[in-house]
Amino acid sequence: MAVEAELCAPVQAGAARAGTSRTTLAMREQLVQQGWKQARRGLTGLRGLVAVTALAVGVSIVPGAAFAATAPAPPPAPVSPEPAPGQSEGFAPYLPQVSCDPTIKPGTASFRSTMLAAYGGRDLGVARSCEIGARSEHKEGRAWDWGLDSSKPAEKALATAFLDWLLAPGENGMSALNARRLGVMYVIYDGRIWSSYRAGEGWRPYSGGESHGDHLHISLAWTGAMARASWWTGKAAATDYGPCVEYTGVAASPWSAPRATPCPTPINVMTLTGTPLLKQGSTGPYVTQLQRLLGVSPVSGFFGPITEAAVRALQQSGGLSVTGTTTPPTWAAARGGTSPAPVVSPPPATPSTQTVTAGRSLPARMTVKVRPGDTLGTIAKRWRSTVAAIRSASGLRSDVIQVGQRLSVPVRSGLTRYTWKKRSVGDRNRAVKVLQSSMGMRKKYRTGFFGPKTERKVDKLKARRGWSADGVAGPGVWRALGA
């Protein structure tokens, strides 16, 4: 590299003039080489590189002048596999996450590898479990976190070079040409956001909580995520509106084909009037409606042990036949026909109603041993309980707890204790037997051994929820079952 050669030349010349030994020269050259590599990796700033060079040469430098003389040129811009069309696509509209499909999409994977090859930096991941955090395109495999720290000059310079390239106008004057061609929907970095759907406003302050100072967050529209934009095809792509939510509160099915028209308004599940027979293992909008009517938390759209227990309680209190399934009289009672006041149509759980319903929604108990760093808040969050419930059940007069102390924690069901226990093929223990029972497997298959039948059952459950069918029963599966 030319810049590298220029940095090494003074070292060699100075050594010759001073009669420096070959060993000393080699050591100084090694210092320069290490400093250069660190700067390119973003581990030190360019000024650090100059300082290393000066140390090796044995001369003083003037701040600013030396930096300007030795700063490497910006990295070459990424090259599209296809030339830009005469007229590129328009800006993508806002298409937020509506489905649960945390698998890396082809365009996202290509975008990631292209940018890492061109600029370097750290890959901080694409996919994110649907159980973690709020709405995010990570849960559809079309958002990438790129590690370039704004507090490190060399890394910020790379991020700036990328953003300048991404938002630069094309030869025809079309603004943010590369963002259009790649199907970029928005970028967040260092407390600011640029979005295609508000492109005319340029960079705006970002107030979403995390400043994203140590990485760029890049979300792609569906044309970019599925590699259908002109960057990959050479042809301007029409807007792809992606999957649609059919019923409120029920996730959309994963992307299967481009959609050229905006999604219709979702149907409110509370307006459904059918009386289908639901039982353990059932899924869909009617399960969502039932869970809301009975105050089941969480509202998952999956009929598990907690939902069955709520149905049985309704049937028993209403003098109905206790079957644990939704017979027509059960639907009538749930919708207000004969059910008693405490059970009929409570509103969907919200932060303001969690405490009120805690006694009903946390019917089970488990013992938890306090670990270093634990607080009542972290314990409640880990096991989806509440601080007030733990204090009451454990007889605590304050929030002060000690390491090694055993607490009684109210939880949603007996399954909760297994939430963080991942199980897969080959495992044999009580947790597997509980898993098999909770999934409604026939009694002869509830052996406690995780074999092919259990794997297929787990994959079927995950597929119904739009998750990757990998045969692993983790937190998402346990919670879907009622943990």
N, C-alpha and C positions, 0 to 999 in steps of 0.2 A: 504494500500500500504506500502511495506517495507520501502521505503525511507521516506515516511511521518512519519512512526512510529519512525524511527531513529531521525528525526528532533524534534519530540515531546518529546522523552525520556529525553534529557538533561534539557528540560524545567521543567519537573516534578521533576527530581532529584535535580536540583538547588533550586527549590522552597522548597522542603522538608528540605534541609540543612539550608537554610536561614530562615526557618519558615515563608515563605511567605503565605499570606492569600489565601484562596481558590478563592476569588474574583479576586485577582491579577493574580493568576495562570490561571484562565479561560480567563482573558483578554489577557495574553501573548499567550496562545494556539490559541485564535481567530486570533491574528496577524499572527501567523505562517500559519494557515489554509488559511487566505485571501491571503497572499503572494504566497503560493503554487498554489492556484487556478488562480491567476493572471498570474503567470509564464506559466502555462499550456495553458492558453488562448492566450498567446503571448502578453499580455498587459504590462508586465515588463520582464526584462531579468532575467536570473538565478542568476546573481550577486545580483540583487535586492532581490531575495528570501533569499539569504544567509544573506543579511543585515537585513531583517525583522526577521530572526531567531535569529541573534545575539542580536538584540534589545530586543526581547522577553526574551532571556536568561540573558541578562545583561552582556555580555562578549565582548571583542574585538576579531577581527579575523585578520588573516594574509592574505592579498590578494593573490589569486592564490591557496594557500593550502586549504583554507576553500572551495573555489569554486570547486576544484577538488574532495574534499571529499563528497560534497553534491549534485553534478550535477546528475540529474535523468538519467536513462538509455534511449537510443533512443526508440521511440515508436515501437511496434512490426510491422513488415512488412505486407502489405496487402496480403491476401490469395486468390488465384484464385479459382473460383468455379469448375474449371476442371483442372486436372493435365496437365503438359506440355507434348506435344508429343515428341517422340524421336528426331524428326527433326522439329524445329520451322520454321515459315515463314521467308522469306528474308525481307530486309528493304523496306519500302514503297517508291515509287517514289514521286516526287513533283506533287501534284494534287491540284492546286489552285482553289479557288472559281470561278465557271462559271455559276451557277444558282442562282436564288433568292428564297430561301426556308428557312426562319429564324425560323424553328421549331426545338426544341431540339430532336436530334436523340437518339435512345435507348442506343447505346453504350456510347455516350457522357454523358447521364444521369447516367448510371451505373458507369462509370469512376469517375464522380464527387462525387457521394454518397460514393463510396468505399474509395476515398482518403480523403474526409472530415472525414469519420468515423475513418480512421487510423491515420491521422495526425492533424486534426483540421484545423483552419484557417477560412477564410471568402469566401463565395461564391459571386463572383463579376459578375456572369452572363455568359450566353451562347449566346443566340440569339441577333441579332442586325438588325435593320431595313436596308433594302437595299438602303435607301436614305441617310444613314449616312456614310461618309468617303469613303475610297478607297476599293479595293478588300480585302476581309477578309473571312476566313472560319466561322466566327461568323454568316455570312449571310446565311450559309447553316446548321447551328445548329451543327457544328462539331468542335468548338473551345470553350475553357473554360478559363476564367480568375479567378485565384485562389489567394486570398489575403493572402500573406505571405511576410511581409515587410523586405527587406534585411538590413534596418537600425536598426532593432530591433533584438538583438542577439538571443533571444528565437525563434522568428519566422524564422530567417535565418537558425538556427540549424535544424528546422523541414523541411525547403525547401531542405537543403543539404542532410538530411537523405533520403528524397524522391528521389532526383536526383541520389544519390549514388545507391539506390535500383533499380531505373529505368534503369540505364545504366550498372549495374553490369553484368559480364559474367555468363552464366549458368553453370551447372555442367559439361556439355559437352564442355565447353570452348567457346560457341557461344556468341559473344559480344552483349551487350545491350539486353539481352534476354527478359526482361519485356517490353521494348519499342517495340520490334518486336511483342510480343504476344498481346499487347494492341493496336497495329496499330498506335502508336504515329508517327506523321510525323515531327513535330518540337516542340521545347520548347524554349521560350525566358525568360530570367531572369537576372536582375541586369547587363544589358549592354552586355550580351552574348547570343549566340544562338547555340543550338545543333540541327542538322537535320538528319533524316534518310537517305536522298538522298545525304548527304555529310558526312556520319558517320565517314569515315576514317580520316577526318580532326579534329574530336573532337569538343571541344567548340571553337567558333570563336567570334570575336568582332561583336556586333550587331549595325548597323548604320541606323536602320529604323526610326529614329526620337525619339520616346519615349524609354527610357532605360528599362522600366518595372522593376524598382527598388522596387516598392511596391507590385508587384504581379507577378506570373508566368502566362505566356500565353502558352497554350498547344493546338496545332491543331492536330486532328486525321485524318488519311487517311480513306477512305470509309469503309475498313474492320473493323476498330475500331469504327467508328461512328455508323455503323449499327450492332454492336455486333456480327460480323461474324468471328473475329479473334480467335486464339486458346485460349485466356484467357477465353472466354465464351463457346467455343465449344469443346476444347481439341484436335482439329485437325488444322493442319497448313492451313491457308487460302491462296488461290491464289490471286494475285493482282486484286483489283477491281478498274477500271479506272473511274468509276462514269459516270455522265451525260456528254454529248458532245455538244459543240456549233456547230450548223448546219450552221448558217450564221454569218458572222462577224458583231459585234455590236448588236447582238440579243442574249439575255440570253438563256442558255440551259434550257430545261425542268427539273423539280425537279427529284431527284433520284427515280427510280421506280424498278430497278433490277440490279444485279451485271453485270458489263461489263468486259469481260476477255481480251479484246484487246484494244490497245491505240486508241484514237479518231482520225478520219481522219481530214485532213486539212479543216477548215470551208470554205464555199463558200462566195466569196465577194459579198455583196448585190448589189454593184454598177454594177455587170455584169448581173443582171437579166434583161430580155427583154420583159416579159409579160406586159399586159395592163389591170390588174384586176380593177373592179369598187370598189374604196375605198370611204368610207364615215365615218361620225362620228361614233365611236365605233369600227371601223376596227383595227386590230392589225396584226403584223407579219413583215417579212422581206421587203415586198414591201412598207409598211408604213415607215420603216426605210430609205429605198432608197429615197422615196418621200421627207421626211423631210430633208435629206441631200441635195437633189437637190434644194430645195426651201430655204435652209438656216434656217430652223426652229430650234429653241433652246428652251428646250433641245430635243435632238434626243432620243425619248422614245419608238418608235415602236408602239405608240398608237395614233390613229387619233382623236384628240380632237379639241376644238374651235380654238386654234392657228394654227393648220395645215389646218383647213377648211378656215380660213381667208387668209392664204398664197395661197391656191389653188384659191380662189376667186380673189385675187389680180393678180395672174398669168393669169387667164382667162380674166379678164377685160383688162389688159394691152396688151394682145395678140389678142383682138377682138374675143374671143371665147364666147360661150354660158356660162353664169355665173351660174353654178349649185352647186359649192362647193364640187363636187365629181370628181373622176378621169376618165373622158371620154377618149377614145383613142386620140383625138386631144390634150387633156390636157397633157397626157403622152408624146406625141411628142414634145409639147412646153417645158415641164419640162426637157426633155432630150436633148434639144438644137435645135429642129426643127424650132420653130417660136418665142420663147420667147425673149424679149428684154434683153440687156446685164446686167442690174442691177439684173435680177431675175435668169438668167441661171446658173445652176450648181456651186454655191459658194462652197468652200471647207468646210468640217465639222468644226464646231466651236472648236476652240482651245483657250488657254489663250491669244495667240498673236493676235487673230482675234476678240475677244469679244468686244473690244472697237469700232472697225470698224463697226460691225453689231448692235451695241447697239441701234441706232436709229430705226432700223426695228424690233429688237427682244424685245424692251421695249415700245410697243405702248400705253399702258394704264398708268394712273396716280392714285395715292392714297395719301391721307394725313396722315402723321405719326407725332405723338406728341413725342418729345424727352423725354426719361426717364432717371433717374439717372444712370450713368455709360455708357450711349450710346455714340458712336462715329459715324462718317459717315461710317466708315468701318464696324462696327457691324450692323448698320441699313441696309447697302447694302447687307451684308451677310444674314441677317434675311429674307429679302424680295427678294433676288436674283436679286438685281439691281447692279449698279456700283456707286462708289463715284463721278466720273466725271458727270454721268447722274443726280445724286441728286443735285450736286452743280449747274449745268446748269439750271435744272428745278426750283430750289428754289432761284436762283439769288444770290448764296453765292460767296463771294470773297475769302474765305479761308475755311479751314476745321473746324474752331471753331464754335461750336454750344452750346446752353444753354438748361438746363432742362425746359420743358414746351414749347419750341419753336416748331412751326408746320412747317414741311417740305413737299414739294411736291416730291414724290418718283416715278420715272418711273418704271413700272413693266411690266411683260410679258402679263398679261391680267387682266380683271376685277375679275377673280377668285382668284388672288393672295392674296387679303385681307382676304380670308377665310382659307389660308394655315394652320394656327395653331389652327383652330376651329374643334375639334373632334365632330362628330355627330353620333348618334346611335339610335336604336329603342326607340320611345317615345318622341324624340325631336320634337319641333314644332317652327319654326322660318324662317326668310328669307334665312338663309344659307342653310337650307334643301331644300327650293324651288329652289335655285340656283343650288344645287347639282343635284336635279331631272332633271332640264332643261339641265344641262351639260352632263348628262348621256343619254340624248335622250329619256327620258320617255315621253309617250304620254301626251298630254296637260291636259287631265282630271285627271292624276295622279300627276300633279305638284301642290300639295296642301300645301306644306310647312310642312307636317306631315311625320315623318320618321316611316313608317309602314313596314309590311312584304314585300310588293312589292319593296320598296326602298332598304330594306336589301338584298333581293335576287339580285337586280341589282348591288349593291356594291360588294357583294360576287362574282358575275360573273366576274366583272372587276378585282378583286384581284386574282381570280383563273387563269385568262388569263395571269397574270404576275407572276404566281407561288408563290403568297403570301398566307398567312394563311387566310382562309375565316372566319373572326370573326364578320362580319356585322358592323364593325366600319369604318367610313370615316374619316381618319386622313390625315396628311401631304402627305403621299404617294399617296393616292387616289386623293387629290386635284391637286397634281403636275402631276399625270398621265392624268388628265383632262385638263391640260394646265396652272395651276396656276404658 
